[in-house]
Structure formats: C-alpha cells, structure tokens
Amino acid sequence: MPKQKKGQKRIITLYIVIRFLITLVMVRNIMIKDYNNVFMCVLSLLLLFIPTIIDKRFNIKLPSVLESIIVLFIFASQILGEIQEFYLRVPHWDTMLHTLNGFIMGAIGFAMIDILNQSPRLHFNMSPVFVAFVGFCFSMTIGVLWEFFEYFMDINTLSDMQKDTLVPLISSVSLNPEIKNTSLAIKDITKTVIYGTINNVETAYQIDGGYLDIGITDTMKDLIVNCIGALSFSVAGTFYVMGRGKFAKNFIPVMKTQEEIEHSEATEDENTD
C-alpha cells in the first residue's frame, strides 16, 4: 500500500475514533443535563470539519501529520481540557497546548506566505528568513487575539478562562501611601481576605497560599510559550525553505496541483453516483 494511502487511512481512523469519543461524552452530558458541556461537544464536532473545508473550499492540502495534530488538539483542548477538567487536574496541560498552538499557527502563517511567494501572479521573491518572520508574527497575533478573547469572556460572562494563580509576592505603586511612582512590595504572603458578596450574601472570603493574581501570570505564561512554539517552527521553516531540513514539511500546508484538484473532483463525482 502506498505511503500516502496509509496516511489517509490513519487519518480516517483517527476521525472515527475522536468523533466516537466526543459523541459518548456528549450523550453522557445530555443524560446529566449539563448543556454547557453538550454545546462544547457540538462545537468540537463542528471544528473537526475545518481540515475538510480547507481542503475542499480552498484546495489546500494539509500534511497528514498536521491534520492529525489539529484533530488531537481540538479533542485535547475542548473535551479533555474543558469538559474533563485537564486544565485543572493535569499539570502544565494548558502550557503544552499553548506551545503546540504557537507551533501550528507558525506553520499556517508560514504556509500562507510561502504559497503567495510561489504563485506566478503574486511572486514576491521573499527571503526564507522573512517568510519565517511573517509566520512567527502571524502565530503571535493569533495568540494575542486569543488572550483578548479570554479577557473579554471573563469580564462579560464571569468565567475564568484566564486561570488565576496564587503568588506569594506583589509589588505595586498603588499601595504606596505617599502616592509616588515607587512600588511597595509585600513579600511572603500566606493568605488574603476578600470582602464582598457571594450569592448575594456579604462574605469575608479567605484565600490561603498567597495573593490571587486574577489571570496576569496565566496570560503572560501563555504568550511566552506561544512565542517559543512560534519561534521553534520559524527556525525549522527557515531551514526547510533553504533546502536544509525536511522536518517542517510535515506541518506546512501546500496548494493542490491541478492534477490533484481534478482527481478530488472525480472522486467526489464517483461517490455521488
């Protein structure tokens, strides 16, 4: 069996397994009437159509490795991360996914420019380093936009997408009693007490272990690991364009040839008939 057909067979098997698992999770949440998680399952099933849409609508061929990673990423972030609470239960789960996201977005941004660079109509003759730089910037832009989304969701829906972190030290000019631009540091924080209302009841809520930073640490950590992922692919992509490495080829989408487009259309017609 040709290598390409083996790859396609594995992708089809992966789709079947992932969709089956998502359906099981969805049925379970319907039974316990957790409709928020049901929505997450439906969203995940819809997101799994993204590679197919890219292939059919834009005639862009995704490498089997990249397509597999995208499918597993959707499952790991939405089903395992959100519904099964891996973000809370598994150490560094969020960090791993944000690093991977930076890598994937770097590959996609790289491919967008590389495709334009190879087009006879839009040929710019850009250097490999510049193409890699644009891919890096694209990945970082997506990462920043995602953090914007998390922030606005937390503000408007009182969710906690920007996971809070307990820190033992804070330093702020707002704490300076002399109202000067000199920060006052509070070290070795063991607990904080918050006065407010919980379920419309005035409450003094004690937090043990430090000060709750309300998402600052999580946001910066996500952007840093996103940067690491994007930079890693940019380096690999640069060597690939220069003809010195094949690793990046497994992650870079490419335009279909006219022969591949005609073959796909013929296959669809046969399946329709």
matplotlib code that plots the C-alpha trace (Angstrom):
import matplotlib.pyplot as plt

x = [0.0, 1.5, 2.6, 0.1, -2.9, -1.6, -1.6, -5.1, -6.4, -4.8, -6.5, -9.9, -9.4, -8.4, -11.5, -13.8, -12.3, -12.3, -15.9, -17.0, -15.4, -16.9, -20.3, -20.0, -19.1, -22.0, -24.5, -23.3, -23.7, -27.2, -28.1, -26.8, -28.3, -25.1, -26.0, -23.0, -20.8, -23.2, -22.6, -18.8, -19.2, -21.2, -18.7, -15.9, -17.6, -18.1, -14.4, -13.4, -14.7, -12.1, -9.5, -12.1, -13.3, -9.7, -9.1, -12.4, -13.1, -9.6, -7.8, -5.1, -3.6, -2.8, 0.1, -1.3, 0.9, -0.5, -4.1, -3.7, -2.3, -5.2, -7.7, -6.0, -5.6, -9.3, -10.0, -7.3, -8.4, -12.2, -13.0, -10.1, -9.2, -12.6, -15.1, -12.8, -11.0, -7.5, -6.6, -7.1, -6.1, -3.1, 0.0, 1.1, -1.7, -2.6, 1.1, 1.6, -1.4, -0.4, 3.1, 1.6, -0.8, 2.1, 3.9, 0.8, -0.1, 3.5, 3.3, 0.0, 1.3, 4.5, 2.5, 0.2, 3.3, 5.1, 2.1, 2.0, 5.7, 5.4, 2.4, 3.2, 0.7, 1.9, 5.5, 7.5, 10.7, 10.9, 13.9, 13.4, 14.1, 11.4, 8.9, 9.7, 9.4, 6.0, 4.9, 6.2, 4.3, 1.1, 1.4, 1.9, -1.0, -3.3, -2.0, -2.7, -6.2, -6.9, -5.9, -8.1, -11.0, -10.3, -10.2, -13.5, -15.2, -14.0, -15.2, -18.6, -19.6, -17.7, -15.9, -12.3, -10.6, -7.6, -6.9, -5.9, -2.6, -1.6, 1.5, 3.5, 4.6, 3.1, 4.6, 2.5, 2.7, -1.0, 0.0, 2.4, 0.8, 2.8, 1.2, 4.6, 5.8, 7.7, 6.3, 5.6, 6.4, 4.6, 6.5, 5.8, 2.1, 0.4, -3.2, -5.5, -9.1, -11.6, -14.7, -17.7, -20.9, -21.3, -24.8, -26.0, -24.6, -21.9, -18.9, -15.3, -13.6, -10.2, -7.7, -4.8, -1.5, -0.9, -2.5, -4.8, -3.3, -6.6, -5.0, -1.9, 0.5, -1.5, -1.8, 1.9, 2.9, 0.6, 2.1, 5.7, 5.1, 3.2, 6.3, 8.5, 6.3, 6.2, 10.0, 10.7, 8.7, 10.2, 13.7, 12.6, 10.7, 13.8, 15.9, 13.2, 12.9, 16.7, 16.6, 18.5, 15.7, 12.6, 11.1, 9.0, 7.5, 5.3, 3.5, 3.3, 0.0, 0.5, -1.7, -3.0, -1.8, -4.3, -4.0, -4.8, -7.8, -9.2, -8.6, -10.5, -13.4, -13.5, -13.6, -16.4, -18.4, -17.9, -19.0, -22.1, -23.1]
y = [0.0, 3.4, 5.6, 8.4, 5.9, 4.6, 8.2, 8.8, 5.5, 6.5, 10.0, 8.5, 6.1, 9.0, 11.0, 8.0, 7.4, 11.0, 11.6, 8.4, 9.6, 13.1, 11.6, 9.4, 12.4, 14.4, 11.6, 11.4, 15.1, 15.1, 12.4, 14.5, 17.7, 19.6, 21.5, 23.8, 20.7, 19.5, 22.7, 22.2, 18.7, 20.1, 22.8, 20.3, 18.1, 21.2, 22.2, 18.8, 19.9, 22.7, 20.5, 19.3, 22.8, 23.9, 21.0, 21.3, 25.0, 26.4, 23.5, 23.5, 20.1, 19.5, 17.1, 14.1, 14.9, 18.4, 17.3, 14.6, 17.2, 19.6, 16.9, 15.8, 19.5, 20.1, 17.0, 17.8, 21.4, 21.2, 17.7, 16.8, 20.3, 21.9, 19.1, 16.6, 19.5, 18.5, 22.2, 21.9, 18.3, 17.7, 19.9, 22.0, 20.9, 24.5, 25.2, 22.3, 23.2, 26.9, 25.9, 23.5, 26.2, 28.6, 25.9, 25.1, 28.8, 29.4, 26.7, 28.0, 31.6, 30.4, 28.4, 31.4, 33.5, 30.6, 29.9, 33.5, 33.5, 30.6, 31.9, 33.2, 36.0, 37.2, 36.3, 38.5, 36.6, 36.9, 35.5, 32.4, 34.5, 37.0, 34.2, 32.7, 36.1, 36.7, 33.2, 34.0, 37.3, 35.5, 33.0, 35.7, 37.7, 34.7, 34.1, 37.7, 37.7, 34.5, 36.2, 39.2, 36.7, 35.1, 38.5, 39.7, 36.4, 36.6, 40.3, 39.8, 36.3, 36.0, 32.9, 32.1, 31.3, 33.3, 30.9, 32.7, 32.0, 32.2, 34.3, 35.0, 38.5, 41.6, 44.9, 48.0, 51.8, 51.8, 50.5, 53.4, 55.6, 58.6, 58.4, 58.3, 56.3, 53.9, 50.5, 49.0, 45.2, 42.8, 39.6, 36.2, 36.5, 33.5, 34.4, 37.2, 38.1, 39.4, 41.2, 41.0, 39.2, 35.5, 34.5, 38.0, 37.3, 39.6, 37.4, 37.6, 35.0, 33.9, 32.6, 30.6, 30.3, 33.8, 36.6, 35.8, 37.5, 37.3, 35.9, 38.0, 35.2, 32.8, 35.3, 36.1, 32.4, 31.6, 34.3, 33.2, 29.5, 30.6, 32.6, 29.5, 27.4, 30.0, 30.6, 26.8, 26.5, 29.6, 28.2, 24.8, 26.6, 28.7, 25.6, 23.9, 26.8, 26.9, 23.2, 22.1, 20.3, 18.2, 18.3, 21.4, 19.8, 17.6, 20.8, 23.1, 23.2, 23.5, 24.3, 21.4, 20.8, 21.0, 17.2, 16.7, 19.1, 17.1, 13.8, 15.1, 16.3, 12.9, 11.0, 13.2, 12.6, 8.8, 8.9, 10.9, 8.5]
z = [0.0, -1.0, 1.9, 1.0, 1.2, 4.5, 5.8, 4.6, 6.2, 9.5, 9.3, 8.6, 11.6, 13.8, 12.8, 13.5, 17.0, 18.0, 16.8, 18.6, 21.9, 21.6, 20.9, 24.0, 26.1, 24.6, 25.4, 29.0, 29.5, 27.9, 30.5, 33.4, 31.8, 31.6, 28.4, 28.6, 28.0, 25.4, 23.5, 23.8, 22.3, 19.4, 18.8, 18.8, 16.2, 14.0, 14.5, 13.1, 9.7, 9.5, 7.7, 5.2, 4.5, 3.9, 1.6, -0.5, -0.4, -0.8, -2.5, 0.2, 1.1, 4.8, 5.6, 7.4, 10.5, 10.7, 10.2, 12.9, 15.3, 14.6, 15.3, 18.5, 19.6, 19.3, 21.4, 23.9, 24.4, 24.3, 25.5, 27.8, 28.8, 29.4, 30.0, 31.7, 33.5, 32.5, 32.7, 36.4, 37.0, 34.8, 35.5, 32.5, 30.3, 29.3, 28.8, 26.5, 24.3, 24.0, 23.0, 20.4, 19.2, 18.7, 16.6, 14.5, 13.9, 12.9, 10.3, 9.0, 8.8, 7.1, 4.6, 3.7, 2.8, 1.2, -1.1, -2.2, -2.7, -5.1, -7.0, -10.6, -10.2, -6.7, -6.7, -4.3, -4.1, -0.3, 1.6, 3.8, 6.9, 6.0, 5.3, 8.7, 10.4, 8.9, 10.1, 13.6, 13.6, 12.4, 15.3, 17.9, 16.6, 16.9, 20.4, 21.4, 19.9, 21.9, 25.1, 24.2, 23.8, 27.2, 28.8, 27.4, 28.2, 31.8, 32.0, 30.4, 31.4, 34.8, 33.5, 34.4, 31.1, 32.3, 35.1, 38.3, 40.1, 43.7, 44.2, 47.4, 46.4, 44.9, 44.0, 43.2, 43.2, 44.1, 47.6, 48.2, 50.9, 49.7, 46.2, 44.5, 41.5, 43.7, 44.1, 47.5, 47.8, 50.0, 50.4, 51.9, 51.5, 53.3, 52.9, 51.7, 52.8, 50.3, 51.5, 49.1, 48.3, 47.3, 46.2, 47.4, 50.9, 52.4, 53.0, 54.1, 51.9, 52.9, 50.4, 51.7, 50.0, 48.7, 46.6, 43.7, 40.6, 38.5, 35.4, 34.8, 35.3, 33.1, 30.3, 30.2, 30.5, 27.6, 25.4, 26.3, 25.4, 22.3, 21.4, 22.0, 19.8, 17.0, 17.2, 17.0, 13.8, 12.3, 12.7, 11.2, 8.4, 7.5, 7.1, 5.1, 2.6, 2.3, 1.4, 4.6, 6.5, 5.9, 9.4, 8.7, 5.6, 7.8, 9.1, 6.1, 4.1, 0.3, -2.7, -4.6, -8.1, -10.9, -11.2, -7.5, -7.8, -10.8, -9.0, -5.9, -8.1, -9.9, -6.7, -5.3, -8.5, -8.2, -4.6, -5.5, -8.3]

ax = plt.figure().add_subplot(projection="3d")
ax.plot(x, y, z, "-o")
ax.set_aspect("equal")
plt.show()
